[in-house]
């Protein structure tokens, strides 16, 4: 039999006795039935089982959400409701009965519709910190909805706390560049991708977006309409042990083989996170084109594109931010390490698909081969910019080319550059695939370098 359970209608503080619940697999259904039958659309009901890992919040409008796992451990926030009274729950009581959480009210507050009472919105300013991979953000209130980044105010932050400025002159200025819809606050609230400048208006050294923007604004580059599609791989780690999700602690799962695009409790771990991220990106306006499980268990991939020019970098960074926020809520660690587990396990890359207008036109296959020759000539330049620790991944094994050797081939996943069979057959194509970038690469750096090499670089000079 299931542990005792109780259900709360927030609006009425009504308690359903534990004796009314039955088997574990019927408990949530009863919560939902009670909620939709007896609650208004504005009220919420919390449903939890003693010892459960999840607590559900049901609303009268039929929607449902999961309370964060850490709520269950926050005993100082727990109260039992009954007879219109509340009383604290001793920590030991958690193992004996289900409890209702006053923090359920937090769920309602997070979902407040500000448009009912105010024209104000919240803008989350997002930027890249000093390591080149750490994402930072902070929010501010704006008096009205904004859809154009040019209408957003510049802002500042303490660069000495992000490794981007000295303490004696720490002010760094944020320039809003791109707006996305906020999937967390929703409504008219927005996410704002920014880059960083000194007070005098010079891009700080870690502002790779500014350098990329200069390349993508070159007339020859603009005329070629460079398309990018980026396959972002990542690994989900258990928070306390920093070991892949689903793996036994201090142990290993079975050998690789069944996990790539796998289905099943013994093959795929973290799918809820992946699907939440997928839908959140679509909501935000990110051109996410798909997701899949990767070869190493606990590792996943999402794809963004095709996107033109610098927008590829903007959208990857926005998608990374959203993913980091979702893993934060799930109490899981997100890793972009290119080789998170040593040994006979696949690494994590960011394969970058690319084409120009000339490559996509008749005769484009010859243009692609000339572009590959240019990339061969600058192989070391590209490798140096393609992610820290990439030498641990590019070993010539696990579907990679050796880091010191440039190669290309049709349908060859062990080459530096792969060209599709359709491209060879049709004499033109929408992409060549650069398989060298690591999962922790900066998309501004990688995309602009590929465009610079294939369009602007002259190997005869």
Buried (B, 14 or more C-beta within 10 A) or exposed (E): EBBBBBBBBBBEBBBBEBEEBEEEEEBBEBBBEBBBEBBEEEBBBBBBBBEBEBBBBBBBBEEBBBBBBEBBEEBEBBBBBBEEEEEBBEEEBBEEBBBBBBBBEBBBEEBEEBEEEEEBBBBBBBBBBBEBBEBBBEBEEBEEBBEEBEEBEEBEBEBBBBEBBEEEEBEBBBBBBBBBBBBBBEBBBBBBBBBBBBEEEEBBEBBBBBBBBBBBEBEEBEEBEBBBBBBBBBBBBBEEEEBBBBBEEEEBBEEBEBBBEBEEEEBBBBEEBBEBBBEBBEBBBBBBBEBBBBBBBBBBBBBBBBBEBBBBBBBBBBBBBBBBBBBEBBEBBBBBBBBBBEEEBBBBBBBBBBBBEBBBEEEBBEBBEBBBEBBBEBBEBBBEBBBBBBBBBBEEEBBBBBBEEBBBEEEBEBBBBBBBEEBBEEEBBBBBBBBBBBBBBBBBBBBBBBBBBBBEBEEEE
